[in-house]
Amino acid sequence: MRKEYKREDLGKGISGKYFKEYKKVANLVLLSPDVAATFPDDASVNEALRSLMKIAQQSTGLTRQRSV
C-alpha cells in the first residue's frame, strides 16, 4: 500500500465478499511447481490436455472396434 494511503481511510473490507460469484465464472487450477516449470502458461497447458484428450479418444475408439 502506498504511503499516502491510510488504512482507516479505506474502510472495513469483507473477506471473500465476491468469492461465490467469482467461483461460478472462473476455472482455476493450481499446478505443482514441477508441472508449472514444464507448462509456463495456459496455452501450453491447454495444448497438452487437448493432445491427451485426443489420444484417449483414439485409444477408446480402438478398444470399442475390437470388441464388436
Stockholm file with secondary structure:
# STOCKHOLM 1.0

chainA/1-68         MRKEYKREDLGKGISGKYFKEYKKVANLVLLSPDVAATFPDDASVNEALRSLMKIAQQSTGLTRQRSV
#=GR chainA/1-68 SS CCTTCCGGGSCCCCTTTTHHHHHHHCCCCCCCHHHHHHCCSHHHHHHHHHHHHHHHHHHHHHHHHHHC
#=GC SS_cons        CCTTCCGGGSCCCCTTTTHHHHHHHCCCCCCCHHHHHHCCSHHHHHHHHHHHHHHHHHHHHHHHHHHC
//
